[in-house]
Amino acid sequence: MAKDSLRELYIDELRDLYNAETQLVKALPKMAKASSNSQLREAFEEHLRQTSEHVSRLEQIFEQMGEKPTGKRCLGMEGLVKEGAEVMKEGFSDGVMDAGIISAAQRVEHYEMAGYGTVKTFAELLGESEHVSLLEQTLEEEKKADEKLTQIAEEVNSQAAEKGEEAFVDTEGRRKSKSKKAA
């Protein structure tokens, strides 16, 4: 049976976002732990608190609609989380690692902003004003998280670029140093 209503698509997209947010609840503590920059670590810890609120808001929307939030796997977020995990396994020096983690995190934020912008528009078209308000609140928090990451990146990326020595961890977990080649 074909799904042919915007409401069905709206519910499907909300389930996708719900799964994406629950994946992030598990991924953000790992990103915070891997961060050497205290501002970055604090930003991830703060966003973890917000992400838990995002999950609650989505649950509130599903409750209002008499629907269940589960049943959909967000493959996009799964891929983004895997990419972030790969960056953390690369063995980059602290500052370079932080730059890589920020890059991965901003991809996540942009993905979420696209998703929340879309479902907010669907909610508007469907006359779900309470949903619009909740989704707008989350969308604004995602935008602010992205802006905060951009601010932190300005310092972190500059520090990473200034390093004359590039430290890395070998496959046995030993810290090594690799000289930057002269131009």
PyMOL commands that set and color helices and strands:
alter all, ss='L'
color gray80, all
select helices_A, chain A and resi 6-34+38-65+75-89+94-125+129-162
alter helices_A, ss='H'
color red, helices_A
select strands_A, chain A and resi 165-169+175-179
alter strands_A, ss='S'
color yellow, strands_A
deselect
rebuild
show_as cartoon
